[in-house]
Amino acid sequence: MIALNLIYAAVYAVVAVSTLAALIVVWPRRASRDAVPLAGLMLGVAIWYGASSAMWYAPTVSQQVFWNRFQDLGVWTIPAAFLAMALVEVGYDARRMKRWVAVVSVVSVVLANLEWINLGNLFDAAFAPATIGPYTSYTVVPGPLYWTMIAFIYVVVLTACMILSRAYLKASGIARKRAAIPLAVVPWAS
């Protein structure tokens, strides 16, 4: 019988590899206006799911904690990349768009580094081992900075969704379809 953790590791690995394959297809087209934000989004998803795969495969709690923190490096790129996709889609001024994406990126990097440092256990309050069949996993008791991270990610993704929704409602024809695709697929799939 295959252990449940190996099934999780395999599924996450398949998603990471397929996302990297899509990234390889998109990157040569980076001259296109929305290829770079899409590539950033795919890179974030690939890191997230690749590290999740490694986390489920890791035999010790300390290795699992490392891969859990590493996966958040991918998670942190997703809000900035998705916001950039939304702003590019609606034709936002390049200078102003870079400013907004830079602000989101800086906040993401600061919160990601705070997770690695975890001063006073403000990000991850505790890690406790939990046995699931023959596999020992861990459970995380989230701290206040974890909830700050969650709130930040949701605010940025919802803002990008509102920008795309507005573009969808104002557009027609092919422009409407272009706004609908990331609105319908990206935030919910990732």
N, C-alpha and C positions, 0 to 999 in steps of 0.2 A: 504494500500500500504506500502511495506517495504521500509524504507529509504535507500538510496544508501550507506550511511556510514555503516549500519549494514550488508549489503551484502559484502562490502570490509572487514569488521571485521571478518565475518564468513569464507570467502575464505582464508584470511591470517591465521586464527586459524587452519583451516583444514591442510594447508601446514605445519604449525609449529608442529602440533600433529603427522602428518605422518612422518615428518623428525625425531622427537623424537623417534617414534616407530622404524625407521630404525637405529637410533643410539643405541637403546637398543639391536637390533639384532647384530650390528657390534661390540659393546664394549666387549663382552665375547671373541671375536676372536682377541683381541688386540695383541696377540703374533705374528700374521701375520704381515709381513713387511709393508703393506700399510693400516692396519686397524686404527692405531692411527691418521694418517693425515686425513683419511676419516671421522673418528669420530669427529675430530676437525672441519672439514668443515661442517658436519651435525649440530654440536652444534652451530656454527656461524649462519647457515641458520635458525635454530630453534629459536634462540634469536632474530634474525632480524625480522622474520615473526611473532613471538609471540608478540613482542613489536609493530610491525606495526598493528596487530589486536587490541591491547589495545589502540593504538593511535587513530584508527578510531572509537573506542567505547567511548573514553573519551569525557565527555561533555564540558569541559572548555579548553580554549586555553592554559592555564598554564599546565594542565595535558597532553595535546597533545604535547607541547614542551618537557616535561619530557620524554614521551615515544618515541618521535623522537630521542632524544639524547640517550636514552637507546638502541634503535634498532641499533645505530651505534656501540655499543659494540660488537654486533654480526657481523656487517659488517667488523669490524677491524680484526676479527679472520680469515676471509675467505682468504685474500691474503696469509697469512703465511701458512695456512693449505693447500691451493692449491699448493703453491710452494713446500711444503714438499712432497705432493703427487707426483708431477712431479719429484723431485729429487730422491725419493725412487724408482719410476718406472724405472728410467734410471740407478739405481744401484750406485748412488753417494755415496762417502765415508761418513760414518755416522758422523764423527767429523766435516768435512767440511759442511755437510748438516745442522747440528745443528747450526753451526756458522751463515750460511746464514739465516736460519729461525729465529734465535735469533735477528739478525739485523732487519729483517722485523718486527718482533714482537715488538721490542723496539720502532721503528718509529711509529708503529700502536698505541701503548699504549700512547706515547707522544702526538700524534695528537688527540687521543680520549680524553685525559685529557684536552687538550687545548680547545676542543669543550665544555666540561662541564664548564670550567672556562670562556671561551669566552671573554678574556681581550680585551677591546677596540672594542668590536663587530667585531673582525677580523674573527671569524668563521661564525657566523650568524649575519649579519649586522642588521636585523630587523625581527620581527614577526608581521604580520598584519592579523587581522581576515578577513575571507571571507565567506559569506553565500552561501551555496549550498542547495537549498530547505529549509527544516526546520533545517538543520544542519549547525552549524558555525564551519568552519575549519580555518586553518591559512595558510598563505603563508610565505615562508622564502625568505628573500633577502640574498643570499649567499655572504660571504666575501672572502677575498683572501686565508685564511686558508682552507676554504671549497674546493676551486679549487685545492689547494695543495693536499688535501686528495684524491680528485678524480683522479688527475694525478698520485699520488703514487699508488693507487689501480690498475689503468689501466696498469701502467708500470710493476708491480709485476705479474698481471694476464697474460699479454702478454708475459713476460719473461717465465713464467711457460708453456704457450702454445707453445712458440718456443722450449723449452726443450722437450716437448712431441712430437712436430712435427718432430724434429730431430730423436728422438727415433723411431717414427713411420716409418720414411723413411729408417732407417738403419735396422730395425727388419723384421722378417718374421714369419709367423705362429701365434702361440698363443701370442708371445711377441708383435707382431704388433697389435693384437686385444686389448691387455691390454693397450697399449699406445693410441689407438684410442678412447676407451670408455671415459676416463676423458677429452680427447681433444675435443670430439664431444659434450658431454653432460654437464659436470660440469660448465664451465665458462658461458655458455649461458643459462643454466637452472636457475642458481642462480642469 
